[in-house]
Amino acid sequence: MSDKALEVLHNTFGFTAFRGQQEPVIRRVLAGGDALVLMPTGGGKSLCYQVPALIRPGTAVVVSPLIALMEDQVRSLNQLGVRVGCLNSAMPVQDQMQTEEDLVRGELDLLYVAPERLLMPRMMAILEQITVALFAIDEAHCVSQWGHDFRPEYLQLAVLGQRFPGVPRVALTATADRRTRKEIIERLALNQAESFVGSFDRPNIFYRISQKRQAKQQLHAFILKDHPGESGIVYCISRKKVEELSEWLNNHGIRALPYHAGMSPETRSRNQHLFHNEEGLIMVATVAFGMGVDKPDVRFVAHMDLPRSIEAYYQETGRAGRDGLPATAWLAYGLQDVIILGQMLSQSSADVSVRNVEKQKLESMLAFCEISGCRRQALLAYFDEALDEPCGHCDLCAEPVVTWDATDAARKALSNVYRTGQRYGVTHLVDVLMGRENARVKQLGHGQLSTFGIGRDLSQKQWRSVYRQLVARGFLNVIEEHGGLQLSGTSRPLLRGDEVLMLRRDRYEVQEARETRDSIGKVVEVHPEDEPLWDALREVRRELAKAQGIPPYMIFHDSTLLEMIRRRPASLSEMEQVSGVGQRKLLAYGDEFLTVLRVFEGSSVSVDQTEDALV
């Protein structure tokens, strides 16, 4: 098995060794066993079913939830010379019929299909006529009713085990806590599956979270400082904010496109095509732009609002740096985000049990933002993975947060919530503490309270920070219906003075973080002397991609070009040793890139690469 699998890995995909859990998963599937696979985005999940698909007899059927995602996979595999097809509702009827004929004749190694299409009686009847090599259920977390990507059709996929006994099934996802893993196994009837849980760590991603003040300006400064001219995704909570921010960025010299469910399918498709095919574009989107993102050179993912859960945050930030090169996860948040998400949750038609779980997840996300220790340690701990030492590659490791004794301020803030009746929002509470005799304070008679004016020693910004952190620490609860604050059961010891409370000093400005990135493995930098060669390789890649109407990364990833600079192959046989250059791509593009390399022959070889490019 190992020799055959390694042969396929090298000849087809251009890699010389498996990574992490890939080899044991492939061994399990080749032996006919079921598997549950959890690997981070960019961790090589696809190879876990693509390699067995090229070894086992028959056609591998891959369940994929989005048309854009399966079309990208098909185009990428076509570049490798793999016999692959897909079936979806967006295809012309004639193309669908041709694909079905190819399938019946045994001319496809892999078939990508949406769950709705797979479960149609006609499709099931066709599959019963052929030899199915395996079933791969991609984005398997869609089966979880606790998740924000829930797809009801996924619940019916358990029928595959009944209709096709003996055909191995592999469920794959990048995001699943313990509860979701259990749900995947139960709902897909994968009781005999072996679980393969890879590390959730994405060491190439720098995590940066700051308090929201002037969010647009903060984002603009971050992009210009850390990622000028690079591709990125910016997530917003609403369609309106997507439209406004996209227009604002363009007016301020940054090329951006909007994407949300309220746009026409044609416009969404056009914008997604441009984002995938052009370099340096930024997509401003709601989370409707999600699983279909298969672009490896996204250099940053920014959140303009608090994500609903740590799972959502991890999955969305995971779309950055899929090629293993440096990337940033940036987030700006405030207490208002918590209030808005809480109100949306209270208006949900979901069961009370589901809403309670979602509320807990939101509270965990807020608490994650407010920590003072290593971000990566806290993130991995959420997924039951330990990191012994601080990562050194997040904002709180690079720039430790300053704390202050906020015990007295917190007691004033909590007492103020109690005295005003436990029903008002932060703006009014701060007005009372700061002694502001505005119309509302006078109307409610709150100028006569004992807490009126006792907080003049702190600024409005500081008081808002205190209230936000009291919510994050669980001393205050947000009333979902209107956003008011009320005391929690844990606030009494603090109010009595039995507890000392240290809070964070807020940071709003974007700070330089690049100097910390060289301390992490897999960082690749191009020496100034090699930049002309780097630009020339990217230009030939761009021209080859343009001629075929495909994204440049489908020719070669940036990591492959960087390895060409490091190795300086002088022949096709040497080029074949470059990670990411399989036989099909060697024959199709090898001479083009060798020509460029020969032009620069004899120039300095000075790419610093601390670890080989990722599989």
Protein Blocks (a to p, Z undefined) as FASTA:
>chain_A
ZZmmmmmmmmmnopabdehjlmmmmmmmmnopacdddddehilmmmmmmmmmmmmgcjdd
dddfbfklmmmmmmmmmmnopacddddfkbcfklmmmmmmmmmnopafbdcddfklmmpm
klmmmmmmmccfbdcdehkllmpmkbmkbcfklmmmmmmmmmmghiacddddfbdcfklm
mmmmmmnopmkbccddddfbdfkbccdddddfblmlmmmmmmmmmmgoiacddddfbfkl
mmmmmmmmmmnopacddddfkbcfklmmmmmmmmmmpghiacdddfklmmlpccfklcbd
cdfbdcfbfklmmmmmmmgoklopacdddddddfklmmmmmmmmmmpcbdfklmmmmmmm
mmmmmmmmmpcbdfklmmmmmnopacfbafhiafklmmccddddfklmmmmmmmmmmmno
oaacfklmmmmmnopacfklmmnopmmpmkgoplmmpcfklmmmmmmmmmmnopaccdfk
nopacddfklmmmmnopaccddddddfbdcdfklmmmmpghiacddfklmmmmmmmmmmm
mmmmmmnopafklmpgfklmmmmmmnopabfklmmmpghiafklmmmmmmmmmmmmmmmg
oiacdbdcfbdcdZZ
